[in-house]
Amino acid sequence: MGDGRTARIAALRRALATHEIDALLVTSIPNIRYLTGFSGSSAMVVVSMHEVVLLTDFRYQTQVTFEVGAAARTIIELQSLWTRLWSVLPELTGTERIGFESSHVVHRDFQRIMEGGTRWQWRPTSDLIESLRERKDADELARIRRAADIACGALHEIIPRVRPGMTELAVAGMLEHALRDGGSEGFPFETIVAAGPRSALPHARASGNTIAAGDFLLIDFGAEHAGYCSDITRTFVVGRATPEQRVAYDIVREAQAVAVGGLTVGMSGKDADALARSYIERSGWGEAFGHSLGHGIGLEVHEGPRLSRLAEAPLPAGAVVTVEPGVYRAGWGGVRIEDDVLVGDAGPELLTHFPRELKEIG
């Protein structure tokens, strides 16, 4: 992942020193990719003050060579990574207090640590790497921008082809085909296509329901490029919009514009959430906006920082977050507009470029 890995390892070592830890056992696959560039599904990494060691299995013997290179000493283990770990740790000088990622260690692996690693002092840690991942470097931003461009391009391509009588699944399939054609390596989450009353379900799954004239059509999806994600939502009206639909849409559009324009480095996630929430509440639709304003995106589609009523932490420079207010009324439908935004020292920068005005389709 380029020279950024050196800076990431250095930042992690500073965090370890602050927490008085000699080394960190990394088992989270996204965190392993962030530190080393390795994209395989089976690995563990030990970061000490002097060395980075990556253990993986035979399936990745070739892949690990070109993905990781000199970023870590790689070990191919033919049997148990955990068994091999106990022989690797004694080789790391000055390593007595070892942290482990408490949010990513299942109980069986915790038992392995307690039973097999008795000669070391084990310390649970939380979000040491995740907090570093909140600030995107230039390479990460380039990847997210490309993922955003792929997503917007796919939506531009398929919307003119959506017609009443199509199923939600057909639209989702058409969109995913366009994403692949545009270069998306995968889908960061299951594509949401929800029409009519089902658009009132914030996380509806695409179904066999038929799209009808007069429906809201909510589409929430993302693209993936070089491991990094985008996440975008647009809501359309199939046919002609009613006055009530226009009112709901305009409230969400304006709330989102206020929130995007108001994001600043250092403001809390709670204050960011309030930008959109207070506008929707003043418009009389406060009870219809029940979820958080947004979340960070990067190697995972949901990561820090959080934009919610409970998020006290400040937004760091370089964070990329979603801004996705919505209003939903059971039995009628819902509207959500979502974009990816860079929180920069020079102000917020929109990374997803698709019109936010109400579009009547079909």
C-alpha positions in Angstrom: 0.0 0.0 0.0 2.9 2.3 -0.7 5.0 4.3 1.7 2.0 5.0 3.9 2.6 1.7 5.7 5.8 3.0 7.3 4.0 6.0 8.7 1.1 3.8 10.0 3.5 1.4 11.8 5.3 4.4 13.4 2.0 5.9 14.6 1.0 2.6 16.0 4.3 2.2 17.9 3.8 5.7 19.4 0.3 4.5 20.6 1.8 1.4 22.1 4.4 3.4 24.0 1.7 5.7 25.3 -0.2 2.6 26.6 3.0 1.0 28.0 2.7 -2.0 25.7 5.8 -3.6 24.0 3.9 -5.2 21.1 0.4 -5.7 19.6 -1.1 -8.9 18.3 -3.3 -7.9 15.4 -6.0 -10.3 14.3 -8.5 -8.0 12.6 -8.3 -8.6 8.9 -9.0 -4.9 7.9 -6.4 -3.8 10.4 -3.8 -6.2 9.0 -4.5 -4.9 5.5 -4.1 -1.3 6.8 -0.7 -2.0 8.3 0.8 -4.4 5.8 -1.2 -4.3 2.5 -2.1 -8.0 2.9 -5.7 -8.7 1.6 -5.9 -12.4 2.5 -8.5 -13.9 4.8 -6.2 -15.8 7.2 -3.4 -14.0 9.0 -2.2 -12.5 12.2 0.4 -9.8 12.7 2.7 -8.9 15.6 3.9 -5.4 15.7 6.8 -4.9 18.2 9.0 -1.8 18.7 11.6 -3.2 16.3 9.8 -5.6 13.9 6.6 -6.5 12.1 5.9 -10.2 11.6 3.0 -11.5 9.5 1.9 -15.2 9.8 -0.4 -16.7 7.1 -1.0 -20.1 5.5 0.1 -21.8 2.3 -2.8 -20.5 0.2 -1.3 -17.0 0.3 2.4 -17.9 -0.2 2.6 -16.1 -3.5 0.1 -13.3 -2.7 1.8 -12.2 0.5 5.1 -11.7 -1.3 3.8 -9.1 -3.8 1.3 -7.5 -1.4 3.4 -7.1 1.7 7.0 -7.1 0.3 9.4 -5.5 2.9 6.6 -4.1 5.1 6.8 -7.2 7.3 8.7 -10.4 7.9 6.3 -13.0 6.5 6.0 -16.6 7.8 4.1 -19.3 6.0 2.7 -21.8 8.4 1.4 -25.1 7.1 -0.7 -26.0 10.2 -1.7 -23.8 13.1 -1.0 -20.0 13.1 -1.5 -20.0 16.9 1.1 -22.7 17.5 3.6 -20.9 15.3 2.9 -17.6 17.2 4.3 -19.1 20.4 7.6 -19.8 18.7 7.8 -16.4 17.0 7.1 -14.3 20.1 10.3 -15.3 22.0 12.3 -14.0 19.0 11.1 -10.5 19.5 13.5 -8.8 22.0 12.1 -6.6 24.7 8.6 -8.0 24.3 6.9 -8.8 27.6 3.7 -6.8 27.6 1.6 -7.7 24.6 -1.7 -6.2 23.6 -4.5 -8.0 21.8 -7.5 -6.5 20.0 -10.3 -7.2 22.5 -13.0 -6.3 19.9 -11.7 -8.9 17.4 -10.7 -11.9 19.6 -13.4 -14.6 19.9 -13.6 -16.5 23.1 -11.8 -19.6 21.8 -8.8 -17.5 20.7 -8.9 -15.7 24.1 -8.5 -19.1 25.6 -5.6 -19.8 23.4 -3.9 -16.7 24.6 -4.5 -17.5 28.2 -3.4 -21.1 27.8 -0.5 -20.8 25.4 0.9 -17.4 26.1 1.5 -17.7 29.8 5.0 -16.4 29.7 3.8 -12.9 28.5 1.7 -10.2 30.1 -1.4 -9.8 27.9 -3.2 -6.5 27.8 -6.7 -6.0 26.2 -6.7 -3.0 23.8 -9.5 -1.2 22.0 -9.4 0.7 18.8 -5.7 1.4 18.7 -5.5 0.9 15.0 -9.1 1.9 14.3 -8.4 5.4 15.7 -5.4 5.7 13.3 -7.6 4.6 10.4 -10.0 7.6 10.9 -7.4 9.9 9.2 -7.0 9.0 5.6 -3.7 9.6 3.9 -3.4 10.6 0.2 -3.3 7.0 -1.1 -6.4 6.1 0.8 -8.2 9.2 -0.4 -7.4 8.4 -4.0 -8.9 4.9 -3.6 -12.1 6.2 -1.9 -12.5 8.8 -4.7 -12.2 6.1 -7.3 -14.7 4.0 -5.5 -17.1 7.0 -5.3 -16.7 7.7 -9.0 -17.4 4.0 -9.9 -20.6 4.1 -7.8 -21.9 7.3 -9.3 -21.1 6.2 -12.8 -23.0 3.0 -12.3 -26.1 4.9 -11.0 -26.0 7.3 -13.9 -25.9 4.4 -16.3 -28.9 2.4 -14.9 -31.4 5.1 -13.8 -32.6 5.9 -17.4 -33.4 2.1 -17.7 -35.6 1.8 -14.6 -39.3 1.4 -15.5 -42.5 0.6 -13.6 -43.1 -3.2 -13.6 -39.5 -4.0 -12.8 -38.7 -5.8 -9.6 -36.4 -4.4 -6.9 -34.1 -7.4 -7.5 -33.9 -6.6 -11.2 -32.8 -3.1 -10.4 -30.3 -4.3 -7.9 -28.9 -6.8 -10.4 -28.7 -4.2 -13.1 -26.8 -1.8 -10.8 -24.4 -4.5 -9.6 -23.6 -5.4 -13.2 -22.8 -1.8 -13.9 -20.7 -1.6 -10.8 -18.6 -4.6 -12.0 -18.4 -3.1 -15.5 -17.1 0.1 -14.0 -14.3 -1.7 -12.1 -15.8 -2.4 -8.7 -14.0 -5.3 -7.0 -17.0 -6.2 -4.9 -19.9 -4.8 -3.0 -19.2 -3.3 0.4 -22.7 -4.3 1.6 -25.8 -5.8 0.2 -27.4 -3.4 -2.3 -30.6 -1.8 -1.0 -33.4 -1.2 -3.5 -36.7 -0.4 -1.9 -39.8 0.9 -3.6 -43.1 2.3 -2.4 -43.9 1.6 1.3 -40.8 -0.5 1.6 -38.7 2.7 1.2 -39.7 3.4 4.8 -37.4 0.5 5.9 -33.9 2.1 6.2 -32.1 -1.2 5.7 -34.6 -3.0 3.4 -33.2 -5.8 1.3 -34.1 -5.8 -2.4 -37.1 -8.1 -3.0 -39.2 -9.5 -5.7 -41.7 -6.7 -5.2 -42.7 -4.8 -8.4 -42.0 -1.1 -8.7 -45.1 1.0 -9.5 -45.8 4.5 -10.8 -46.0 6.9 -7.9 -43.5 5.0 -5.7 -40.5 6.4 -4.0 -37.5 4.3 -5.1 -34.6 4.3 -2.6 -31.3 2.9 -3.7 -28.4 2.6 -1.2 -25.2 0.9 -2.5 -21.4 1.2 -2.8 -18.4 0.3 -4.8 -15.0 -1.1 -3.8 -11.6 -0.1 -5.2 -8.3 -1.4 -4.0 -10.0 -2.5 -0.8 -11.6 0.9 -0.1 -15.3 1.6 -0.1 -17.9 4.2 -1.2 -21.4 4.5 0.1 -24.2 6.5 -1.6 -28.0 6.7 -1.4 -30.4 8.4 -3.7 -34.2 8.4 -3.6 -36.2 8.9 -6.8 -39.9 9.1 -7.6 -41.2 6.7 -10.3 -43.5 8.8 -12.5 -44.8 12.1 -11.1 -44.1 13.2 -7.5 -47.0 14.3 -5.3 -46.8 17.5 -3.3 -46.3 15.5 -0.1 -43.4 13.6 -1.7 -41.8 16.8 -2.7 -42.1 18.3 0.7 -40.5 15.3 2.4 -37.7 15.2 -0.2 -36.9 18.9 0.0 -36.7 18.6 3.8 -34.1 15.8 3.6 -32.2 17.5 0.8 -31.9 20.8 2.7 -31.0 19.0 5.9 -28.2 17.1 4.1 -26.9 20.3 2.5 -26.8 22.0 5.9 -24.9 19.1 7.4 -22.4 18.7 4.6 -21.7 22.4 4.5 -21.3 22.6 8.3 -18.8 19.8 8.9 -15.6 21.1 10.4 -12.4 19.5 11.8 -12.7 19.2 15.6 -16.4 19.3 15.9 -18.0 16.4 17.7 -19.9 13.7 16.0 -22.8 14.7 18.1 -22.7 18.3 16.9 -22.4 17.1 13.3 -25.5 14.9 13.8 -27.4 17.9 15.2 -26.8 20.0 12.0 -29.3 17.8 10.1 -31.4 16.6 13.0 -32.3 20.1 14.2 -33.4 21.2 10.7 -35.6 18.1 10.3 -37.1 18.7 13.8 -37.9 22.3 12.9 -39.6 21.1 9.8 -41.9 18.9 11.9 -40.5 15.6 10.8 -38.2 14.9 13.8 -39.8 11.7 14.8 -39.3 10.4 11.3 -35.5 10.6 11.5 -34.6 7.7 13.8 -31.1 6.7 12.8 -27.7 8.4 13.1 -26.5 11.0 10.5 -23.5 8.9 9.3 -20.3 7.0 9.9 -16.7 6.8 8.6 -15.8 4.8 5.6 -12.5 3.3 4.3 -11.4 -0.3 4.4 -14.8 -1.0 5.9 -18.1 0.6 5.0 -18.8 1.2 8.7 -15.9 2.5 10.7 -15.0 5.5 12.8 -15.7 8.3 13.3 -19.4 8.2 14.1 -21.9 11.0 13.5 -24.6 10.3 16.0 -26.4 11.8 19.0 -24.1 9.9 21.3 -20.7 10.6 19.5 -18.6 12.9 21.7 -15.3 12.4 19.9 -14.0 15.1 17.6 -13.8 14.7 13.8 -10.2 14.4 12.8 -8.8 16.1 9.7 -8.7 13.6 6.9 -11.8 11.6 8.0 -14.2 10.5 5.3 -17.7 10.2 6.5 -21.2 9.6 5.2 -23.9 12.2 5.6 -27.2 10.5 5.2 -30.3 12.0 6.9 -33.6 10.4 6.1 -37.3 10.6 7.0 -39.6 7.5 7.0 -43.3 7.0 7.4 -44.6 3.4 7.8 -47.0 2.4 5.0 -46.2 5.5 2.9 -42.4 5.5 2.2 -39.2 7.2 3.0 -36.5 9.5 1.7 -32.7 9.3 2.3 -29.9 11.1 0.6 -26.4 10.1 1.3 -23.0 11.3 0.2 -19.4 10.6 1.1 -17.6 13.7 2.5 -13.9 14.5 3.3 -13.5 16.5 6.5 -10.6 18.6 5.6 -8.7 21.5 7.1 -9.9 23.7 4.1 -13.5 22.7 4.7 -15.7 19.7 3.7 -15.3 18.2 0.3 -18.0 16.2 -1.4 -16.6 13.0 -2.9 -19.8 11.5 -4.4 -21.0 13.5 -7.4 -24.6 12.7 -8.4 -27.4 15.3 -8.5 -29.3 15.7 -5.3 -32.4 17.4 -6.8 -35.5 15.3 -6.9 -35.5 13.2 -10.1 -38.7 11.7 -11.6 -37.9 8.5 -13.5 -39.5 5.9 -15.6 
